[in-house]
Structure formats: structure tokens, C-alpha cells
Amino acid sequence: MSEILYEKSYKCPICNNNFSSKKVKATACRVDKRFEDFYTTYKTENPTHYEIIVCPHCAYAASENSFDNLSAKELNAIKEMLSGKVINRDFCGERTITDALDSFKLALFIAKSREAKSSIIAGLSLKLAWIYREMKDERENDFLLHALENYKTAYNTESLPLGNLDEISVQYLVGELSRRLNKYDDAVFWFNKAVSNPERRNNPRIEKMAREQWYTVKEENKKTK
Ligand SMILES: [Zn+2]
């Protein structure tokens, strides 16, 4: 496994200490299967497990793209929240699935304390749900629901795209999370939005998935009636 991991250096924006942490080489990842809510399994190490960087000195945790560039307000909120806390745990080496799970819990906790955007909270919650799925733990559904609620808020209050999700992808994903949580009417509503999105030709992969899952949810709905 070790040859697909490499060391990357960071400077913590909270405590200013330097540290290095392992990451997965993107070129070494081999996808096994992609699922309808974008969950992906790998034949090799799962890069999601190493997505959250955790400072070993002060426990500050965030994904790579939101690790730096904190506003003064965020910096103060996080410093206050972490002040006097001891981590006693090192996330910088090879990670077990429990390490991966706990790194996302820390990141979610810190994202909330810095009042991160709903789209950030949603993304972290979705990945936490995926790790629970990998662990075959039914707490997956609690985090799918948390992701769903935050994606809906983000869709209504933030400018699109949300990270790498364009409008049709968000509509599709809200539909799919609703379907997984047995909210059939909501799922149909959001899949309809995706398949009638004027920009759908720009994202034929998502348009196709939305049509397929719209059909799936109709069939599931028939069975439960
Ligand atoms: Zn730190």
C-alpha cells in the first residue's frame, strides 16, 4: 500500500506549526465501481480516506481546498474552539477506516464552528455517510439526511456551481439522496428538475443518470403502494 501514498507538507494556519501528512497519489488510484450518489469504491487505497488534513499539534482539520485562506473571523472562531484541547492522536500516517471516519467528524465539527457554507457542510456529511456505508453501519442514513438538508439550503442560498457540482448535478444529487432516504415524491420532484434543466445538454452523463434514477424511483414507488 505504501507505494501509492506520498508525504505532503503543510503549515497549519491556526497554530503555525509545520507538519507532513500522507496523501494518495491520484495516478495510482484504480476505481472499482461508481454509484448513483457519486460514492466510488477503489481496487486500491481509497483517496477519500486521506482527504481531510488534520494538524497533529492543534487538531485543526479541513479538506485540502478549504485548509488555508481563512478569514480573520474564521481564524478567531477556530482558535477559540480549539484552545486548550489536546488531540493525542496522529492522522498523518497510514489511516484505518476509523481514522478516516474520525478525520471527517473533526472536519465537520470545525466547519460548523467556522460557520462554513452549507455546501461545505453537505459535502463533508455526504463523505461521512459513504465511510459509514463502507463500514456497513446504518448511521450512514443520518449523514445522508444531513447532506440532503444542507444541499437544499445551499441550492437556495448559494451561487452555483457548488464546488464542482453544476446546477443539474445538484438537482440530480438532491433527487438521489431523497430516493435513498425513501422520500419518493421529493426524489421525483428533483429528478424532474434535472431532466428539464435547460443546460442538461452540457452534462449528458448527469442527464442520463437523472432519467435512469427517475425511472428507478417510479418503480420503487409502485412497489410500496
Ligand atoms: Zn495546528
Boltz pocket constraint, residues with backbone or C-beta under 6 A from the ligand:
constraints:
  - pocket:
      binder: B
      contacts: [[A, 12], [A, 13], [A, 14], [A, 15], [A, 16], [A, 17], [A, 55], [A, 56], [A, 57], [A, 58], [A, 59], [A, 60]]
      max_distance: 6.0
